[in-house]
Amino acid sequence: MTALDFAAIAERAKPAEARTSDNGQPWLLVPATELVRLCILLRDDPALRFDALADLTGWDLLKYPATPPSSDIAVVYYLHSLTHRHHLTLKVLAPREACAVPSVSGVWPAAVYFEREVFDLLGVRFDGHPSLKRIMCPDDWLGHALRKDYVYPAAYNGIAHLREGQKFEAAPVRGAPA
């Protein structure tokens, strides 16, 4: 069997809505309530056989040049069929105030680690995840560093830090030169 084109995949993936990015790449907008059911279909349908979750990532749409403007967090899934050699991008929008989507770790076990990273850095809760805890930042870190409204603390455990273009909440305390 050969790879299906995007239109044929989108037709099988209802109620997901076919969209195209600004650079012409097709993707499917999936309602969060339908995500797990759709992912199981995409994995198990013999004509689709999306047997690999290549990546799962996310980004904050706040201050993002989108029309219309949005404060949602986008969670994006990159799927690949090793059997049929076709690929697919799914996107779920999570409202900032109740930032949760269902976990797909029961569909693709690799999602366990991807979901932990998106949780840690963007604050998306993955309902049904077996062990949702921080993976990049220390356990006592406050907030989610990739959110556009995140304010970096002046210091962590007494160590001042500054990244290019960022400002401290308060001026760092510096010792006298040695």
TIVO-356451 format. One record per residue (C-alpha): residue number from 1; x, y, z. Coordinates in steps of 0.05 Angstrom, whole numbers, plus 5000, padded with zeros to 4 digits. Layout:
BEGIN
ATOM, NUM, X, Y, Z
...
//
This chain:
BEGIN
ATOM, 1, 5000, 5000, 5000
ATOM, 2, 5024, 5070, 4985
ATOM, 3, 5021, 5135, 5023
ATOM, 4, 4955, 5172, 5026
ATOM, 5, 4953, 5246, 5010
ATOM, 6, 4931, 5296, 5062
ATOM, 7, 4860, 5302, 5034
ATOM, 8, 4849, 5227, 5040
ATOM, 9, 4875, 5226, 5111
ATOM, 10, 4834, 5287, 5131
ATOM, 11, 4771, 5254, 5103
ATOM, 12, 4781, 5194, 5150
ATOM, 13, 4799, 5238, 5209
ATOM, 14, 4731, 5271, 5222
ATOM, 15, 4713, 5312, 5263
ATOM, 16, 4783, 5343, 5257
ATOM, 17, 4784, 5404, 5213
ATOM, 18, 4835, 5409, 5156
ATOM, 19, 4877, 5473, 5158
ATOM, 20, 4938, 5500, 5123
ATOM, 21, 4995, 5539, 5156
ATOM, 22, 5021, 5605, 5129
ATOM, 23, 5076, 5568, 5092
ATOM, 24, 5027, 5520, 5059
ATOM, 25, 5036, 5459, 5105
ATOM, 26, 4971, 5421, 5118
ATOM, 27, 4950, 5402, 5189
ATOM, 28, 4888, 5380, 5227
ATOM, 29, 4855, 5420, 5283
ATOM, 30, 4829, 5369, 5332
ATOM, 31, 4779, 5382, 5388
ATOM, 32, 4811, 5361, 5454
ATOM, 33, 4750, 5317, 5470
ATOM, 34, 4763, 5276, 5407
ATOM, 35, 4839, 5272, 5412
ATOM, 36, 4848, 5202, 5441
ATOM, 37, 4793, 5171, 5398
ATOM, 38, 4823, 5202, 5335
ATOM, 39, 4894, 5180, 5353
ATOM, 40, 4872, 5108, 5363
ATOM, 41, 4837, 5110, 5295
ATOM, 42, 4899, 5140, 5263
ATOM, 43, 4943, 5086, 5294
ATOM, 44, 4897, 5026, 5282
ATOM, 45, 4864, 5040, 5214
ATOM, 46, 4900, 4994, 5165
ATOM, 47, 4899, 5048, 5111
ATOM, 48, 4930, 5100, 5158
ATOM, 49, 4975, 5062, 5207
ATOM, 50, 5007, 5122, 5241
ATOM, 51, 5052, 5078, 5283
ATOM, 52, 5102, 5131, 5305
ATOM, 53, 5094, 5194, 5346
ATOM, 54, 5154, 5231, 5319
ATOM, 55, 5146, 5291, 5363
ATOM, 56, 5097, 5326, 5410
ATOM, 57, 5110, 5398, 5425
ATOM, 58, 5074, 5462, 5441
ATOM, 59, 5077, 5538, 5440
ATOM, 60, 5042, 5597, 5472
ATOM, 61, 4999, 5636, 5423
ATOM, 62, 4998, 5698, 5468
ATOM, 63, 5032, 5755, 5432
ATOM, 64, 5038, 5710, 5371
ATOM, 65, 5023, 5744, 5305
ATOM, 66, 4959, 5705, 5291
ATOM, 67, 4892, 5724, 5262
ATOM, 68, 4850, 5725, 5303
ATOM, 69, 4893, 5737, 5366
ATOM, 70, 4892, 5680, 5416
ATOM, 71, 4915, 5667, 5487
ATOM, 72, 4912, 5591, 5478
ATOM, 73, 4969, 5542, 5484
ATOM, 74, 4977, 5500, 5421
ATOM, 75, 4996, 5427, 5431
ATOM, 76, 5023, 5397, 5366
ATOM, 77, 5032, 5323, 5348
ATOM, 78, 5076, 5300, 5290
ATOM, 79, 5056, 5231, 5267
ATOM, 80, 5089, 5185, 5217
ATOM, 81, 5070, 5119, 5186
ATOM, 82, 5130, 5075, 5178
ATOM, 83, 5086, 5025, 5141
ATOM, 84, 5056, 5073, 5089
ATOM, 85, 5108, 5128, 5091
ATOM, 86, 5060, 5185, 5101
ATOM, 87, 5058, 5237, 5156
ATOM, 88, 5009, 5282, 5192
ATOM, 89, 5008, 5341, 5238
ATOM, 90, 4953, 5349, 5291
ATOM, 91, 4941, 5411, 5333
ATOM, 92, 4899, 5418, 5396
ATOM, 93, 4885, 5486, 5426
ATOM, 94, 4883, 5488, 5502
ATOM, 95, 4852, 5549, 5536
ATOM, 96, 4903, 5585, 5579
ATOM, 97, 4857, 5587, 5640
ATOM, 98, 4841, 5512, 5639
ATOM, 99, 4903, 5487, 5603
ATOM, 100, 4890, 5412, 5597
ATOM, 101, 4885, 5360, 5541
ATOM, 102, 4879, 5285, 5545
ATOM, 103, 4944, 5244, 5547
ATOM, 104, 4960, 5201, 5486
ATOM, 105, 5012, 5161, 5525
ATOM, 106, 4966, 5101, 5522
ATOM, 107, 4967, 5106, 5446
ATOM, 108, 5041, 5120, 5435
ATOM, 109, 5085, 5106, 5497
ATOM, 110, 5137, 5157, 5473
ATOM, 111, 5086, 5211, 5491
ATOM, 112, 5102, 5201, 5565
ATOM, 113, 5166, 5241, 5558
ATOM, 114, 5141, 5292, 5507
ATOM, 115, 5080, 5308, 5550
ATOM, 116, 5123, 5317, 5611
ATOM, 117, 5165, 5368, 5574
ATOM, 118, 5105, 5407, 5549
ATOM, 119, 5075, 5405, 5619
ATOM, 120, 5140, 5430, 5650
ATOM, 121, 5154, 5487, 5602
ATOM, 122, 5083, 5509, 5582
ATOM, 123, 5039, 5485, 5638
ATOM, 124, 4993, 5440, 5598
ATOM, 125, 4962, 5385, 5641
ATOM, 126, 4955, 5319, 5605
ATOM, 127, 4895, 5284, 5636
ATOM, 128, 4908, 5209, 5645
ATOM, 129, 4984, 5216, 5643
ATOM, 130, 5017, 5162, 5686
ATOM, 131, 5071, 5207, 5718
ATOM, 132, 5062, 5280, 5701
ATOM, 133, 5120, 5315, 5735
ATOM, 134, 5174, 5363, 5715
ATOM, 135, 5228, 5337, 5668
ATOM, 136, 5269, 5399, 5649
ATOM, 137, 5264, 5446, 5708
ATOM, 138, 5277, 5430, 5781
ATOM, 139, 5218, 5405, 5821
ATOM, 140, 5215, 5469, 5862
ATOM, 141, 5215, 5516, 5801
ATOM, 142, 5156, 5563, 5800
ATOM, 143, 5116, 5574, 5736
ATOM, 144, 5126, 5551, 5665
ATOM, 145, 5186, 5584, 5630
ATOM, 146, 5161, 5582, 5557
ATOM, 147, 5096, 5619, 5571
ATOM, 148, 5099, 5689, 5540
ATOM, 149, 5075, 5721, 5605
ATOM, 150, 5126, 5685, 5648
ATOM, 151, 5171, 5731, 5689
ATOM, 152, 5239, 5701, 5704
ATOM, 153, 5258, 5706, 5777
ATOM, 154, 5319, 5748, 5794
ATOM, 155, 5353, 5687, 5824
ATOM, 156, 5345, 5613, 5836
ATOM, 157, 5372, 5585, 5901
ATOM, 158, 5411, 5649, 5912
ATOM, 159, 5444, 5648, 5843
ATOM, 160, 5428, 5709, 5799
ATOM, 161, 5415, 5696, 5726
ATOM, 162, 5400, 5738, 5666
ATOM, 163, 5387, 5719, 5594
ATOM, 164, 5395, 5764, 5534
ATOM, 165, 5337, 5813, 5530
ATOM, 166, 5310, 5796, 5599
ATOM, 167, 5309, 5839, 5661
ATOM, 168, 5314, 5820, 5734
ATOM, 169, 5252, 5829, 5777
ATOM, 170, 5300, 5867, 5824
ATOM, 171, 5372, 5885, 5816
ATOM, 172, 5417, 5826, 5834
ATOM, 173, 5459, 5831, 5896
ATOM, 174, 5532, 5829, 5877
ATOM, 175, 5590, 5819, 5924
ATOM, 176, 5649, 5865, 5927
ATOM, 177, 5702, 5850, 5874
ATOM, 178, 5757, 5804, 5900
//
